[in-house]
Amino acid sequence: MNTLRFITAGNVDDGKSTLIGRLLYDSDSIHTDQLGILQKQTKLKNVDIDLSLITDGLRAEREQGITIDVAYKYFATKKRKFIIADAPGHEQYTRNMITGASNSDVIIVLIDARKGITEQTKRHASIGSLMGIKKIIVAVNKIDLVDYSQSIFEQIKADFEKLKSELNYNEIHYIPISALAGDNVVTVSENTNWYDGEPLLAILEKINLDTTKDLDARFQVQLVIRPRDEENHDYRGYAGLVLSGIYKTGDTVTILPAHLETKIEKIEKNLQEVSIAVAGDNVVLHFENNIDISRGDTVVLSNKLPTESNQIKTWISWLDNTPLNLNKTYLLQHRFRNVRVKVQKIEQKWNVNDWKFTQSDEIKLNDIAQITIKTSQSLYFDSFDENPKTGNAILIDETTFNTVGSLMFL
């Protein structure tokens, strides 16, 4: 049973937390003891049950009635497991949404049927596209408050279709829902007999996941294993996660950055020897030659080398309260490889609200921009669009050790 990761996004009060609560409630994914607690808390608000409380776990959120952090929830049906990220709606929490979107397979953008597409709708759809999400569900929520109007739903659908050319989604689903009443969330609603599609949960269960097995083979060494006991003194293995692609015993590989070529002699998985390792497998690789390999080194098939450069153009999403300092040296962490880096130039800044590039000489909290960086050593990577597993990195402030930026290589 595979796991689908999805994120919900939309304006404040568009019903993101209520939708997640409805999914969990109607799919019987809430424990009885938790349900009892929620019912007690709900009595204070004079309603049967406030479904948004299921995800609004922070006290500040409950007092203000908003979501200010990314809340994660887990549930499963007979067909699939799910991890949900409930993203903030406020513009000043863009960085939180980027965090949630970075590991999501699908984005659900909620649109209030009474308000239609807003600037925040565009912002969240744009960020989801930028973060490499290829599948989007446009959920027109609160359809009950417009008397289940088909014409309003069709107009919002037509308005979003006009935006489609600006985005990189290859699969779009439109669905009218009422998260509060439960229309078309888990079961098809009789109130929208003009809608001939499936309920939201059924769509989520059927969406195909993009596989990283078909991408170029990428493996980065996380741990060098060399037992000290005399019985295994010749043992030398290199442990890590297969990020993408497929490795087989006998494959000719190149070790970067040393550019040493060797062959895979043995692959171990779960303490058993196997002949093949695919994306998502945690394995230990053994090579024919006794060569010097360290944590952070990259193992690739010799006929499919990644890009090698110390001057890189990249998207950056700025996550820190302190603005970018062009005169400062930062630490770039590319999974297990760290290099020092300076930002050479701010190429252009993305105005998410207007969907336009602007010239700028500063990058502040929640800004998204294209920059050119120069690293102290060559980096080995793929473009984020080609392989998001090796096309991303984070930027760290060397003095505060704060993560200040997320990078997506162009």
Secondary structure, 3 states (H helix, E strand, C coil): CCEEEEEEEECCCCCHHHHHHHHHHHCCCCCHHHHHHHHHHHHHHCCCCCHHHHCCCCHHHHHHCCCCCCEEEEEECCCCEEEEEECCCCHHHHHHHHHHHCCCCEEEEEEECCCCCCHHHHHHHHHHHHCCCCEEEEEEECHHHHCCCHHHHHHHHHHHHHHHHHCCCCEEEEEECECCCCECCCECCHHHCCCCCCCHHHHHHHCCCCCCCCCCCEEECCEEECCCCHHHCCCCEEEEEEEECEEECCCEEEEECCCEEEEEEEEEECCEEECEEECCCEEEEEECCCCCCCCCCEEEECCCCCEEEEEEEEEEEECCCCCCCCCCCEEEEECCEEEEEEEEEEEEEEECCCCEEECCCCCCCCCEEEEEEEEEEEEEECCCCCCCCCCEEEEEECCCCCEEEEEEEC
